[in-house]
Amino acid sequence: MRISIDADVCIGAGQCALVSPAVFTQDDDGFSTLVPGHEDHAGGPLVREAARACPVQAITVRE
């Protein structure tokens, strides 16, 4: 599973970090970022739920 966050779209709502804190966090400016080393995370359902929870759909999850 490959996870990416479109930094140009992200508004820093933080829903991803609330749903899946092992994979997503927020940077110093409040925008979402991946926890280092989790670009290819096999987190499954929580990662997908975090992508669905994003209000601007900035997260892409690919198999």
A tleap script that builds the chain and sets N, CA, C and O, in Angstrom:
source leaprc.protein.ff14SB
mol = sequence {
  NMET ARG ILE SER ILE ASP ALA ASP VAL CYS
  ILE GLY ALA GLY GLN CYS ALA LEU VAL SER
  PRO ALA VAL PHE THR GLN ASP ASP ASP GLY
  PHE SER THR LEU VAL PRO GLY HIE GLU ASP
  HIE ALA GLY GLY PRO LEU VAL ARG GLU ALA
  ALA ARG ALA CYS PRO VAL GLN ALA ILE THR
  VAL ARG CGLU
}
set mol.1.N position { 0.843 -1.168 0.000 }
set mol.1.CA position { 0.000 0.000 0.000 }
set mol.1.C position { 0.896 1.241 0.000 }
set mol.1.O position { 1.797 1.367 0.830 }
set mol.2.N position { 0.644 2.132 -0.918 }
set mol.2.CA position { 1.413 3.377 -1.035 }
set mol.2.C position { 0.510 4.536 -0.629 }
set mol.2.O position { -0.607 4.663 -1.130 }
set mol.3.N position { 0.994 5.378 0.274 }
set mol.3.CA position { 0.218 6.494 0.804 }
set mol.3.C position { 0.891 7.801 0.403 }
set mol.3.O position { 2.109 7.938 0.512 }
set mol.4.N position { 0.094 8.760 -0.061 }
set mol.4.CA position { 0.657 10.077 -0.354 }
set mol.4.C position { -0.332 11.156 0.085 }
set mol.4.O position { -1.545 10.946 0.111 }
set mol.5.N position { 0.225 12.309 0.425 }
set mol.5.CA position { -0.579 13.470 0.828 }
set mol.5.C position { -0.246 14.612 -0.125 }
set mol.5.O position { 0.920 14.967 -0.293 }
set mol.6.N position { -1.257 15.175 -0.737 }
set mol.6.CA position { -1.064 16.309 -1.633 }
set mol.6.C position { -0.961 17.573 -0.778 }
set mol.6.O position { -1.968 18.081 -0.285 }
set mol.7.N position { 0.244 18.066 -0.609 }
set mol.7.CA position { 0.502 19.226 0.248 }
set mol.7.C position { -0.179 20.491 -0.273 }
set mol.7.O position { -0.459 21.403 0.505 }
set mol.8.N position { -0.448 20.558 -1.575 }
set mol.8.CA position { -1.110 21.726 -2.145 }
set mol.8.C position { -2.608 21.747 -1.828 }
set mol.8.O position { -3.251 22.793 -1.918 }
set mol.9.N position { -3.155 20.598 -1.460 }
set mol.9.CA position { -4.581 20.479 -1.178 }
set mol.9.C position { -4.857 20.455 0.328 }
set mol.9.O position { -5.893 20.949 0.773 }
set mol.10.N position { -3.946 19.889 1.108 }
set mol.10.CA position { -4.129 19.729 2.549 }
set mol.10.C position { -4.394 21.071 3.226 }
set mol.10.O position { -3.717 22.064 2.959 }
set mol.11.N position { -5.405 21.077 4.121 }
set mol.11.CA position { -5.731 22.290 4.875 }
set mol.11.C position { -5.382 22.141 6.359 }
set mol.11.O position { -5.610 23.058 7.147 }
set mol.12.N position { -4.830 20.987 6.736 }
set mol.12.CA position { -4.414 20.775 8.121 }
set mol.12.C position { -5.547 20.488 9.079 }
set mol.12.O position { -5.447 20.816 10.261 }
set mol.13.N position { -6.622 19.886 8.604 }
set mol.13.CA position { -7.757 19.576 9.473 }
set mol.13.C position { -7.382 18.554 10.551 }
set mol.13.O position { -7.961 18.560 11.638 }
set mol.14.N position { -6.430 17.690 10.259 }
set mol.14.CA position { -5.930 16.739 11.250 }
set mol.14.C position { -6.763 15.493 11.438 }
set mol.14.O position { -6.483 14.703 12.339 }
set mol.15.N position { -7.769 15.292 10.625 }
set mol.15.CA position { -8.604 14.097 10.757 }
set mol.15.C position { -7.799 12.819 10.553 }
set mol.15.O position { -8.041 11.819 11.228 }
set mol.16.N position { -6.860 12.845 9.640 }
set mol.16.CA position { -6.039 11.657 9.384 }
set mol.16.C position { -5.222 11.274 10.621 }
set mol.16.O position { -5.117 10.095 10.959 }
set mol.17.N position { -4.647 12.269 11.291 }
set mol.17.CA position { -3.844 12.002 12.490 }
set mol.17.C position { -4.710 11.500 13.639 }
set mol.17.O position { -4.239 10.726 14.472 }
set mol.18.N position { -5.952 11.922 13.694 }
set mol.18.CA position { -6.865 11.429 14.725 }
set mol.18.C position { -7.262 9.979 14.471 }
set mol.18.O position { -7.347 9.179 15.402 }
set mol.19.N position { -7.504 9.648 13.203 }
set mol.19.CA position { -7.957 8.301 12.849 }
set mol.19.C position { -6.821 7.296 12.871 }
set mol.19.O position { -6.998 6.177 13.352 }
set mol.20.N position { -5.659 7.673 12.360 }
set mol.20.CA position { -4.532 6.744 12.240 }
set mol.20.C position { -3.225 7.409 12.681 }
set mol.20.O position { -2.379 7.715 11.841 }
set mol.21.N position { -3.047 7.638 13.989 }
set mol.21.CA position { -1.868 8.350 14.484 }
set mol.21.C position { -0.546 7.599 14.312 }
set mol.21.O position { 0.521 8.204 14.420 }
set mol.22.N position { -0.598 6.305 14.049 }
set mol.22.CA position { 0.632 5.545 13.808 }
set mol.22.C position { 1.215 5.852 12.440 }
set mol.22.O position { 2.402 5.620 12.206 }
set mol.23.N position { 0.388 6.375 11.526 }
set mol.23.CA position { 0.814 6.629 10.150 }
set mol.23.C position { 0.867 8.114 9.823 }
set mol.23.O position { 1.759 8.554 9.097 }
set mol.24.N position { -0.084 8.899 10.352 }
set mol.24.CA position { -0.177 10.320 10.022 }
set mol.24.C position { 0.126 11.185 11.239 }
set mol.24.O position { -0.178 10.822 12.375 }
set mol.25.N position { 0.731 12.332 10.972 }
set mol.25.CA position { 0.989 13.327 12.007 }
set mol.25.C position { 0.841 14.700 11.364 }
set mol.25.O position { 0.476 14.801 10.193 }
set mol.26.N position { 1.119 15.743 12.111 }
set mol.26.CA position { 1.070 17.093 11.549 }
set mol.26.C position { 2.419 17.764 11.743 }
set mol.26.O position { 3.074 17.580 12.769 }
set mol.27.N position { 2.829 18.543 10.749 }
set mol.27.CA position { 4.118 19.223 10.825 }
set mol.27.C position { 3.998 20.474 11.698 }
set mol.27.O position { 2.940 20.744 12.268 }
set mol.28.N position { 5.076 21.222 11.794 }
set mol.28.CA position { 5.103 22.415 12.646 }
set mol.28.C position { 4.097 23.482 12.227 }
set mol.28.O position { 3.703 24.319 13.039 }
set mol.29.N position { 3.680 23.454 10.961 }
set mol.29.CA position { 2.704 24.420 10.464 }
set mol.29.C position { 1.273 23.897 10.561 }
set mol.29.O position { 0.331 24.597 10.188 }
set mol.30.N position { 1.104 22.663 11.063 }
set mol.30.CA position { -0.224 22.087 11.235 }
set mol.30.C position { -0.734 21.278 10.068 }
set mol.30.O position { -1.868 20.800 10.100 }
set mol.31.N position { 0.079 21.108 9.029 }
set mol.31.CA position { -0.349 20.337 7.870 }
set mol.31.C position { -0.001 18.867 8.046 }
set mol.31.O position { 0.974 18.521 8.712 }
set mol.32.N position { -0.805 18.019 7.446 }
set mol.32.CA position { -0.618 16.582 7.584 }
set mol.32.C position { 0.629 16.101 6.867 }
set mol.32.O position { 1.001 16.595 5.803 }
set mol.33.N position { 1.256 15.126 7.486 }
set mol.33.CA position { 2.434 14.485 6.924 }
set mol.33.C position { 2.459 13.043 7.405 }
set mol.33.O position { 1.761 12.684 8.353 }
set mol.34.N position { 3.255 12.230 6.756 }
set mol.34.CA position { 3.375 10.838 7.162 }
set mol.34.C position { 4.448 10.696 8.228 }
set mol.34.O position { 5.467 11.386 8.196 }
set mol.35.N position { 4.211 9.802 9.164 }
set mol.35.CA position { 5.243 9.462 10.124 }
set mol.35.C position { 6.384 8.865 9.303 }
set mol.35.O position { 6.131 7.997 8.468 }
set mol.36.N position { 7.636 9.297 9.507 }
set mol.36.CA position { 8.748 8.797 8.695 }
set mol.36.C position { 8.762 7.273 8.600 }
set mol.36.O position { 8.624 6.562 9.595 }
set mol.37.N position { 8.934 6.799 7.359 }
set mol.37.CA position { 8.988 5.367 7.098 }
set mol.37.C position { 7.645 4.727 6.819 }
set mol.37.O position { 7.573 3.510 6.649 }
set mol.38.N position { 6.576 5.512 6.765 }
set mol.38.CA position { 5.247 4.942 6.561 }
set mol.38.C position { 4.646 5.232 5.183 }
set mol.38.O position { 3.436 5.102 5.002 }
set mol.39.N position { 5.465 5.619 4.223 }
set mol.39.CA position { 4.954 5.858 2.870 }
set mol.39.C position { 4.419 4.570 2.257 }
set mol.39.O position { 3.497 4.601 1.443 }
set mol.40.N position { 4.994 3.447 2.645 }
set mol.40.CA position { 4.572 2.130 2.162 }
set mol.40.C position { 4.065 1.314 3.342 }
set mol.40.O position { 4.612 0.254 3.649 }
set mol.41.N position { 3.041 1.796 3.991 }
set mol.41.CA position { 2.543 1.165 5.217 }
set mol.41.C position { 1.426 0.175 4.906 }
set mol.41.O position { 0.571 0.431 4.058 }
set mol.42.N position { 1.445 -0.936 5.590 }
set mol.42.CA position { 0.401 -1.949 5.422 }
set mol.42.C position { -0.655 -1.799 6.513 }
set mol.42.O position { -1.113 -2.797 7.069 }
set mol.43.N position { -1.040 -0.582 6.819 }
set mol.43.CA position { -1.966 -0.316 7.908 }
set mol.43.C position { -3.403 -0.672 7.629 }
set mol.43.O position { -4.203 -0.797 8.556 }
set mol.44.N position { -3.745 -0.836 6.374 }
set mol.44.CA position { -5.061 -1.303 5.997 }
set mol.44.C position { -6.212 -0.389 6.348 }
set mol.44.O position { -6.246 0.765 5.920 }
set mol.45.N position { -7.166 -0.901 7.132 }
set mol.45.CA position { -8.435 -0.201 7.313 }
set mol.45.C position { -8.325 1.197 7.931 }
set mol.45.O position { -9.062 2.098 7.532 }
set mol.46.N position { -7.434 1.393 8.881 }
set mol.46.CA position { -7.317 2.728 9.489 }
set mol.46.C position { -6.751 3.747 8.509 }
set mol.46.O position { -7.149 4.911 8.520 }
set mol.47.N position { -5.831 3.316 7.669 }
set mol.47.CA position { -5.272 4.224 6.664 }
set mol.47.C position { -6.346 4.608 5.658 }
set mol.47.O position { -6.457 5.772 5.274 }
set mol.48.N position { -7.123 3.644 5.241 }
set mol.48.CA position { -8.212 3.933 4.289 }
set mol.48.C position { -9.271 4.836 4.932 }
set mol.48.O position { -9.800 5.738 4.282 }
set mol.49.N position { -9.570 4.594 6.183 }
set mol.49.CA position { -10.540 5.435 6.888 }
set mol.49.C position { -10.013 6.864 7.031 }
set mol.49.O position { -10.775 7.823 6.907 }
set mol.50.N position { -8.720 7.005 7.290 }
set mol.50.CA position { -8.112 8.332 7.386 }
set mol.50.C position { -8.235 9.074 6.055 }
set mol.50.O position { -8.515 10.273 6.035 }
set mol.51.N position { -8.026 8.365 4.945 }
set mol.51.CA position { -8.170 8.985 3.625 }
set mol.51.C position { -9.610 9.428 3.393 }
set mol.51.O position { -9.851 10.506 2.850 }
set mol.52.N position { -10.562 8.603 3.802 }
set mol.52.CA position { -11.981 8.964 3.648 }
set mol.52.C position { -12.363 10.136 4.548 }
set mol.52.O position { -13.227 10.939 4.193 }
set mol.53.N position { -11.720 10.236 5.714 }
set mol.53.CA position { -12.049 11.297 6.674 }
set mol.53.C position { -11.505 12.661 6.269 }
set mol.53.O position { -11.948 13.683 6.794 }
set mol.54.N position { -10.561 12.690 5.352 }
set mol.54.CA position { -9.970 13.959 4.930 }
set mol.54.C position { -11.030 14.824 4.242 }
set mol.54.O position { -11.592 14.411 3.228 }
set mol.55.N position { -11.312 16.016 4.777 }
set mol.55.CA position { -12.379 16.840 4.214 }
set mol.55.C position { -12.077 17.390 2.812 }
set mol.55.O position { -12.993 17.800 2.098 }
set mol.56.N position { -10.801 17.398 2.419 }
set mol.56.CA position { -10.463 17.902 1.080 }
set mol.56.C position { -9.867 16.816 0.188 }
set mol.56.O position { -9.390 17.099 -0.910 }
set mol.57.N position { -9.898 15.579 0.663 }
set mol.57.CA position { -9.429 14.417 -0.100 }
set mol.57.C position { -7.992 14.592 -0.581 }
set mol.57.O position { -7.675 14.352 -1.746 }
set mol.58.N position { -7.131 15.016 0.343 }
set mol.58.CA position { -5.715 15.225 0.015 }
set mol.58.C position { -4.894 13.950 0.098 }
set mol.58.O position { -3.733 13.941 -0.310 }
set mol.59.N position { -5.477 12.866 0.621 }
set mol.59.CA position { -4.744 11.617 0.830 }
set mol.59.C position { -5.102 10.619 -0.247 }
set mol.59.O position { -6.276 10.400 -0.546 }
set mol.60.N position { -4.067 10.009 -0.835 }
set mol.60.CA position { -4.259 8.960 -1.835 }
set mol.60.C position { -3.649 7.674 -1.288 }
set mol.60.O position { -2.534 7.673 -0.768 }
set mol.61.N position { -4.396 6.583 -1.415 }
set mol.61.CA position { -3.927 5.271 -1.002 }
set mol.61.C position { -4.002 4.358 -2.220 }
set mol.61.O position { -5.059 4.192 -2.827 }
set mol.62.N position { -2.866 3.773 -2.561 }
set mol.62.CA position { -2.796 2.861 -3.715 }
set mol.62.C position { -2.284 1.503 -3.266 }
set mol.62.O position { -1.435 1.408 -2.379 }
set mol.63.N position { -2.803 0.463 -3.880 }
set mol.63.CA position { -2.323 -0.903 -3.592 }
set mol.63.C position { -0.982 -1.126 -4.221 }
set mol.63.O position { -0.413 -2.211 -4.093 }
savepdb mol mol.pdb
quit
